[in-house]
Amino acid sequence: MDSFSEPYTREGDDISLDQVRDKIRQLEEEHKKNGIPLSGRIIHVVHSLPITATLESSKQRSNAPPTPPLESDGSDSSASKSKSEWSLAPRYGHAAMISGIMSVSQSHEQIIVGWTGDILTPGAPANASTTNTSADKILTTNVSSEERAELEVALKDFQPKESDPDDEKFQKATYVPVWLDDKIAHGHYDGYCKQTLWPMFHYLLWQDVATEYASADQHYPQYEAANAAFARRIVEIYQPGDLVWVHDYHLLLLPRLIRESLPEAVLGLFMHTPFPTSELFRCLPRRKEVLDGMLGANLVCFQTYSYIRHFISTCIRVCGYEANSRGIDVDGHVTAVMHCPVGIDAERVARDVQRPGIQPKLEALMNLYEGKKIIVGRDKLDVVKGVVQKLRAFEKLLQDYPEWIGNVVMIQVTSPALTDSPKLERLVSELVAHINGEYGSLDFIPVHHYHQTLKKDEFYALLSVADLAVITPLRDGMNTTSMEFVIAQEKTNKSPSVLSEFMGISKNMEDALLVNPWDLGGVAAAINQGLLMSPAEKAARHAKLYKVVTTHTSHSWAAVLVKMLLEQMGIQGMARQTPYIPRDQLEGLYHGAKKRLFLFDYDGTLAPIVKIPSMATPSEATLEALERLSADPKNVVYIISGRDGEFLEQHLGHLKNVGFSAEHGAFIRERGSGEWANFTQSLDMSWMSEVEEIFRYYTERTTGSHIEVKKSSITWHYRGADPEWGLFQCRQCQDLLENNLAHKRPIEVLVGKKNLEVRPIAVNKGEIVKRILYRNPDAEFIFCAGDDKTDEDMFRALLLFPPGVKQVKMEAPLSVTLIDGDGKPAVDLAIQPEAVFTTAVGHSSKRTLAAWHVTTPQEIVDHMLDLVRPQKTEAAAPPAEPDKSHL
């Protein structure tokens, strides 16, 4: 599928801002009617607060490395000095995200959680945190607890003095600082984020950008520690009904960490960067930890549909998780995956473009380059921004279209990157000098390169005067300059722009001239086309782009995020959440019962799922639990598995007091017996050869798949195949079986975990459970555990009590009459509803008929061991609650 042919926005999101806000109100009203709690608060978790903090009284100095940039835009924002010793000022950068967050404050309380950033000393320059000098910074260890408390007070009173009408209609956000040790903070940001994750998300590996030996794992402990600190802070301030949005790649472990402490939290993760193909992502040593961290969210959101495809493919290929129409399934917890592009604050940019200081600068530029076409570019000096390729394309323009020599100039501004790159800076300077030397003259300089951060007036004057913008990054998530250019041109030339097709917003900007930045000839041709474009075509293209930029704004982006998370809250709130099994109730009823039934699945319940089925051997703790349970004469223990009898006898056959059922209920070996009873001996099994022929056809066409033939069923496994191809072939095979064979034969087709099984329709685990219960009607306690779809038959068989009924009679089931003959009488069951513990292994949101859940197979074993330990006296301390992490 061509990723560039996919829609830019999801259906239903491409509507006006007012309609999105109406939908938000409608969803909130529905949630309140359904009893879903809503606090009216949205917690936005960002890497660093949009504020810089200066501690006036401290004389301490530190040797900390650099942190995120302060991009001063020359505005009139002045520092706000609190009553304490703190002086606060805006931190520039991420303006689109912050303006979007603030726009939602009209309807919801906004809480912004972020790192404090480096604490600056009095008189530190605005760009202090972008430099390597430590004289302007204070170690966090030198900031006392009293001073930290004073900062929180100062943050409550902070209000930037910006003359913008929006500030008056928006409520103030609440800023919550996260304090990080300097080594952790800089190892997290300057280390793992910038040296490992940032390059990879932009299709570079760490060794491609490092100046010395690079280890992708060197700074991971600091990344992990920083995420853990954020998680602790969220837990401190969280209230039931809060919506939580985690922003960007700095905090990818955070969703899972929050989920472990706050299982019911409604949590979103928005990725502002691109997401690479699975073939690149799998190079990351900590790939599974990062993906599992992301999948702790209810919703993961990207800029474009193509990033969704890459993410889903990565989850399937790297972690082996399954994807369906609802999202990525991780042990029953489903993470939805969507896309929603970020825009800019179009109204604010439109006002800024009309600032009085811009017109004189615009006229000066026009006079300076009178008679020449002006090409403008502004990029960070970062290898992924494609500045070198752009300059080479401009040189190609002058080579292929020599008529432009002397008639066109390129003004290229490169602002300092987050990490210095002297090598790249030198390469750009050499390339500029080469072009100017080759094509320039005494009265003509073709390339004007300025390595500096422009003030806002200069920047908008440059955008307004340009005849063409060339913005061609090699990879980019969102590029605000391309959108600001469109708004700046509304009152001037309506000039076109040449944009890279590798930007996240390129699908939205189809009326620009889209190019492959690596194709120098193609870029040169596009520049030539843009410079020669007729006024009518310019106006037509500009009108379409202007509509897009002013419709898909940062405000609409933020509103759509709220809407999507509220929709997920509705799905989660209306879904049945299976509660965690109550240990005290379980133990109390166990010890009070005269006879107890224990019915266990094997794979995924007593032993974890493994890639090679033969390796799923029981642990020592599992064997101990089964041995001690079955040794009690009051207990009747059965293992009801999909495995064949040979496997069960090999690994568990020494447990003489344990009964076994093999092949999903086709065979049973009673306790103390060495003989297997076959429930299928009187059934027509001639269909197996037909199914085997079909499975053989798909095995030949699916490398890594194999057939498992049992006595009563036949299974096609594709766990070893390419996951996406295997799933596709599985669906094709399932369709063939169900439409051409199942309706003619007494069989059913079951889709399992990486397998497809065909078995007799009259045989399943539920029938075995009925047989065991029928033969033990005096049981007063039942514990039944399983983890997959075949185990739902067991749980269904134990739905014994209609509402209001506490005493039931049981007719002889098919599993009894097939072996023992007809004419068996009905029996009265001694069991009471509260003593039936059907337990699913997996997340609490997993769809199941079970009444309770645990998270992992180990917890099943732990609970069984707790039951067989000697009873504690009343004075003894109660048992500790188990870990209820839900992933």
Beta strands, then each sheet from edge to edge (+ up, - down):
strand 1: 41-48
strand 2: 51-55
strand 3: 80-81
strand 4: 86-90
strand 5: 109-115
strand 6: 119-120
strand 7: 137-138
strand 8: 174-178
strand 9: 243-247
strand 10: 266-270
strand 11: 299-302
strand 12: 322-324
strand 13: 327-330
strand 14: 333-339
strand 15: 373-380
strand 16: 408-415
strand 17: 447-450
strand 18: 468-471
strand 19: 497-500
strand 20: 513-515
strand 21: 596-600
strand 22: 635-640
strand 23: 658-662
strand 24: 667-669
strand 25: 677-678
strand 26: 706-709
strand 27: 714-717
strand 28: 747-752
strand 29: 755-760
strand 30: 781-786
strand 31: 809-810
strand 32: 827-828
strand 33: 836-841
strand 34: 852-854
sheet 1: 8+ 5+ 1+ 9+ 10+ 11+ 14+ 13- 12+
sheet 2: 2+ 4- 3+
sheet 3: 6+ 7-
sheet 4: 17+ 16+ 15+ 18+ 19+ 20+
sheet 5: 25+ 24- 23+ 22+ 21+ 30+ 33+ 34+
sheet 6: 26+ 27- 29+ 28-
sheet 7: 31+ 32-
end
